[in-house]
Amino acid sequence: MPLIVCGDRVPPRWAERSNRRRVPPIGETHPGESTCITVGLINNMPDSALEDTELQFFDLLDRASGKTAVFIRLYALSGVPRSDRSQPHLKRFYVGLEQLWERPVDALIVTGTEPQRADLREEPYWGELVDVFDWAQGNTISIVLSCLAAHAGVLHSDGIQRHRLDDKRFGVFEARKVHDHALTAAISEPILFPHSRWNDLDAHELGECDYSVLTYSDQAGVDTFVKKKQKSLFVHFQGHPEYVAHTLLKEYRRDIKRFLKGERDSYPSTPQGYFDPQASTRLAVFKQRAARDRRESCIAHFPQEVVERVQSTWRASAISVYCNWLQYIISQKGEVAAFTSMARAYEGSGQARAAMLH
């Protein structure tokens, strides 16, 4: 079944891609059915990555859904800084949190964003973010917190501070399973996920607060971890399973441009486990040129053949873990539906017995 964006207004890039796929006729599937899932995507990414992030999650959920109908709704936090560039898109395709409170979803995905403060609690969107965390505990089956959102989640609920790294953890890293869980069932090892972050969480500190680390990388540290909070399974990714083949490349070019413009002192580290040897050689040559000719115009000489050589080696791992996540939600919805049905049947039989006694 395809992913279905709720409402009449579908972001154009997804509409262009999805109109080649079959969309169920009205009445064939309904968001409230136990075989359907409604997912809310709270997209906090900066303007430059806003629409790319939509497409990444749309495509991943679409490929992971199998026979499950996934309905998706888009939400925006008013506290996330935005420019005039993104306002028309947000106004047309996104709604505020008040509509989430009024019309709950089965599950949520909360993205990270580029932090502006060393202390996340000083970010302008912090209040809205913790409202989402608190609300999700009693009103969702599961919530995914991505990168910065994962750091914010454990800081809010357990006071776990993230730790600044000496260098950006950047690239594609191998991880192994360290705890059995439905989320990682039948996933082949090594599990590959991209990472792009300046901060890290300590596995021991997470364990002391009853988080279960599911996957761990010797190079990248904690990868995926979970904790049940009230009725909701909180799923945390320090990495980015949703990234597509060229996402890390775009970030790398962005950081190089910042170096060339003098916005950062050092040349950015090359993403690990991402480029093949030939591409790495070409990039090393370009780095030498950029060091000699530190001007923004130098980016025009970035080796374009590198773009054609990158691959999303982590795609199978990403689809598998999100497929398991969707199946977990379906199974929990089924249990609730079965319990509700049994309760109604019991209530009905009790009323019938009472009527017979009168």
C-alpha positions in Angstrom: 0.0 0.0 0.0 1.3 3.5 -0.7 1.9 6.2 1.8 -1.0 8.7 1.8 -0.6 12.3 2.8 -3.7 13.4 4.7 -5.7 16.3 3.3 -6.2 17.7 -0.2 -2.7 19.4 -0.4 0.2 17.1 -1.1 3.8 18.5 -1.2 4.6 18.8 -4.9 7.8 16.7 -4.9 6.0 13.8 -3.3 2.9 14.2 -5.5 5.1 14.0 -8.6 6.7 10.8 -7.4 3.6 9.1 -6.0 1.2 9.8 -8.8 2.7 6.8 -10.6 1.6 4.6 -7.7 -1.9 3.3 -7.0 -3.8 5.3 -4.3 -6.6 3.4 -2.6 -10.1 4.6 -3.5 -12.0 6.5 -0.9 -13.6 4.0 1.4 -11.1 1.2 0.8 -8.9 2.2 3.7 -9.6 4.4 6.7 -7.1 5.9 9.2 -9.0 4.5 12.1 -8.8 0.8 11.0 -6.4 -1.5 12.8 -4.7 -2.3 9.5 -4.0 1.4 8.9 -1.5 3.7 10.6 -1.6 7.4 11.0 1.8 9.0 11.5 2.5 12.6 12.3 5.8 14.1 11.1 7.0 17.1 13.1 9.6 18.5 10.7 12.0 20.8 12.5 14.7 20.8 9.9 16.1 24.2 8.7 14.6 25.8 5.6 17.4 24.5 3.3 16.5 20.9 4.3 12.8 21.1 5.0 11.4 19.6 1.8 14.3 17.2 1.4 13.5 15.8 4.8 9.8 15.4 3.9 10.7 13.4 0.9 13.2 11.3 2.8 10.7 10.2 5.4 7.8 9.9 2.9 9.9 7.5 0.7 11.2 5.5 3.6 7.8 5.0 5.1 6.4 4.2 1.7 9.0 1.5 1.1 8.7 0.1 4.6 4.9 -0.1 4.7 4.4 -3.3 2.7 0.6 -4.0 2.7 0.0 -1.5 5.5 -1.7 1.8 4.6 0.2 4.7 6.2 -1.5 8.0 6.4 0.8 10.9 7.2 0.2 14.4 8.6 2.7 17.3 8.7 3.2 19.4 11.8 5.4 22.5 12.5 6.6 24.0 15.7 6.0 27.8 15.7 9.2 28.3 17.8 11.6 26.9 15.1 13.2 29.9 13.4 12.0 30.2 9.8 12.8 32.6 6.9 10.3 34.0 4.4 11.5 31.3 2.0 9.7 28.5 3.8 6.6 30.3 5.0 4.4 29.6 1.9 5.3 25.9 2.0 4.6 25.6 5.7 1.4 27.5 5.5 0.1 25.3 2.7 1.1 21.9 3.8 1.7 22.0 7.6 -0.5 22.6 10.6 0.2 23.5 14.2 0.3 21.4 17.4 -3.2 22.4 18.4 -4.5 20.2 15.6 -2.4 17.3 16.9 -4.0 17.7 20.4 -7.4 17.7 18.8 -6.9 14.9 16.4 -4.4 12.3 17.7 -2.3 10.0 15.6 -1.1 6.5 16.1 2.6 7.5 16.0 4.9 10.5 15.7 8.3 11.2 14.1 10.1 14.2 15.4 13.1 15.4 13.5 16.1 17.2 14.8 17.3 20.6 13.6 20.5 22.7 13.6 21.0 23.9 17.2 21.6 27.6 17.9 22.3 27.2 21.7 24.8 25.0 23.6 22.0 24.2 26.0 18.9 22.8 24.2 16.7 24.1 26.9 17.5 27.6 25.7 16.2 26.9 22.2 13.1 28.9 21.3 11.1 25.8 20.4 12.0 23.9 23.7 8.6 24.5 25.3 6.7 23.1 22.4 9.1 20.2 22.0 8.6 19.0 25.6 4.8 19.4 25.3 5.0 16.9 22.4 7.1 14.5 24.5 4.8 14.7 27.4 1.6 14.4 25.3 3.0 11.4 23.3 3.5 9.3 26.4 -0.2 8.8 26.9 -1.6 9.5 23.4 0.6 7.5 20.9 1.6 3.9 20.4 5.2 5.0 19.6 7.3 8.0 18.8 10.5 8.3 16.9 13.0 10.9 18.0 15.7 11.7 15.5 19.2 13.0 16.4 18.8 16.3 18.2 15.2 15.3 19.1 16.6 12.2 20.8 19.0 14.3 22.8 16.2 16.6 23.8 14.0 13.8 24.8 16.4 12.2 27.3 17.4 15.6 28.6 13.8 16.5 29.4 12.6 13.2 30.9 15.7 12.0 32.6 18.2 14.9 32.8 20.7 13.1 30.6 23.1 15.6 29.1 24.7 15.1 25.7 28.5 15.5 25.4 30.3 17.6 22.9 32.6 15.7 20.5 36.1 16.9 19.5 35.1 16.4 15.8 31.9 15.9 14.0 30.7 12.3 13.9 30.1 12.2 10.3 29.7 9.3 7.8 28.2 5.8 7.5 29.0 3.5 10.5 28.5 -0.2 11.2 26.6 -1.2 14.3 25.7 -4.5 15.9 22.7 -5.7 17.9 23.3 -5.6 21.6 19.7 -6.2 22.8 16.9 -8.3 21.3 13.8 -6.3 20.4 11.0 -6.3 17.9 12.5 -3.2 16.3 15.7 -5.0 15.2 14.2 -8.5 14.5 15.4 -10.2 11.3 17.7 -7.3 10.4 21.1 -8.5 9.0 24.3 -7.4 10.6 26.2 -5.2 10.4 23.5 -2.6 10.6 24.5 0.6 8.6 23.2 4.0 9.4 24.5 7.5 8.6 25.5 9.9 11.4 25.9 13.6 11.3 26.3 15.2 14.7 28.6 17.1 17.1 27.2 15.6 20.3 26.9 12.1 21.8 25.1 10.2 24.5 26.8 7.9 27.0 25.5 4.2 27.0 26.1 3.8 30.7 24.0 6.9 31.5 21.2 5.7 29.3 21.3 2.3 31.0 21.1 3.8 34.5 17.8 5.5 33.4 16.3 2.2 32.0 16.9 2.9 28.3 17.6 -0.3 26.3 20.4 0.2 23.8 19.5 -1.9 20.7 22.4 -1.2 18.4 25.9 0.0 19.1 28.8 1.0 16.9 32.4 0.8 18.0 33.1 3.9 15.9 29.9 5.9 16.4 28.8 4.8 19.9 25.1 4.4 20.8 23.1 4.0 17.6 19.4 3.1 18.4 17.8 2.9 21.9 14.3 2.6 23.3 12.2 3.1 26.4 8.5 2.5 27.1 7.0 5.6 28.7 3.4 5.0 29.8 1.7 3.5 26.7 4.2 4.8 24.1 7.4 3.2 22.9 10.0 6.0 22.6 12.4 5.1 19.8 15.6 7.1 19.6 18.0 7.3 16.7 21.3 9.2 17.1 21.8 8.5 13.4 19.7 9.2 10.3 18.2 6.0 8.7 16.0 8.3 6.6 18.9 9.9 4.7 19.2 9.2 0.9 22.3 8.6 -1.0 23.3 12.3 -1.5 22.4 13.8 1.9 25.8 13.4 3.5 27.4 14.8 0.3 25.2 17.9 0.5 26.1 18.4 4.1 29.8 18.0 3.3 29.6 20.5 0.5 27.7 22.9 2.8 30.5 22.6 5.4 33.2 23.2 2.8 31.4 26.3 1.6 31.3 27.6 5.2 35.1 27.0 5.4 35.7 28.8 2.1 33.5 31.8 3.3 35.4 32.0 6.5 32.4 30.9 8.6 34.5 28.0 10.2 38.2 27.8 10.9 39.0 24.3 9.8 38.3 22.3 6.7 35.6 19.7 7.4 36.4 16.1 7.9 35.5 13.7 5.1 32.5 11.5 6.0 33.7 8.1 7.0 32.6 4.9 5.2 30.9 6.9 2.5 33.2 7.6 -0.4 35.0 4.9 -2.4 38.8 5.1 -2.8 38.6 6.9 -6.2 36.2 9.5 -4.9 38.3 10.0 -1.7 41.4 10.6 -3.9 39.6 13.3 -5.9 38.3 15.0 -2.7 41.8 15.0 -1.2 43.1 16.9 -4.3 40.2 19.4 -4.0 41.0 19.9 -0.3 44.5 21.0 -1.3 43.2 23.4 -3.8 40.7 24.9 -1.4 43.4 25.4 1.2 45.4 27.4 -1.4 42.5 29.3 -2.9 40.2 29.9 0.1 37.4 31.8 -1.7 33.7 30.9 -2.0 34.1 30.6 -5.8 36.4 27.7 -5.4 33.4 25.4 -4.7 32.7 25.5 -8.5 35.7 23.1 -8.8 34.3 20.5 -6.5 34.7 17.2 -8.3 31.2 16.5 -9.8 32.0 12.8 -10.6 31.9 12.2 -6.9 28.2 12.9 -7.0 27.6 9.9 -9.3 29.6 7.5 -7.1 27.9 7.7 -3.7 25.4 5.0 -2.8 22.9 4.5 0.1 24.5 1.4 1.5 22.4 1.7 4.6 19.0 1.5 2.7 18.2 -2.1 3.5 18.9 -1.5 7.3 16.7 1.6 7.2 13.8 -0.1 5.5 14.0 -3.1 7.8 13.9 -1.1 11.1 11.1 1.1 9.9 9.1 -1.9 8.7 9.5 -3.4 12.1 8.4 -0.1 13.7 5.2 0.0 11.6 4.5 -3.7 12.4 4.9 -3.0 16.1 2.3 -0.2 15.8 -0.1 -2.5 13.9 0.3 -5.2 16.5 -0.4 -2.8 19.3 -3.4 -1.4 17.5 -4.6 -5.0 17.0 -4.3 -5.7 20.7 -6.2 -2.6 21.6 -8.9 -3.4 19.1 -9.2 -7.0 20.4 -9.4 -5.8 24.0 -12.0 -3.2 23.1 -14.1 -5.8 21.2 -13.9 -8.2 24.1 -14.9 -5.5 26.6 -17.9 -4.5 24.5 -18.9 -8.2 24.2 -18.5 -8.7 27.9 -20.5 -5.5 28.6 -23.2 -6.7 26.1 -23.5 -10.1 27.7 -23.7 -8.6 31.1 -26.6 -6.4 30.0 -28.3 -9.4 28.5 -28.0 -11.4 31.7 -29.3 -8.5 33.7 -32.3 -8.2 31.4 -33.0 -11.9 31.8 -33.1 -11.6 35.6 -35.8 -8.9 35.5 
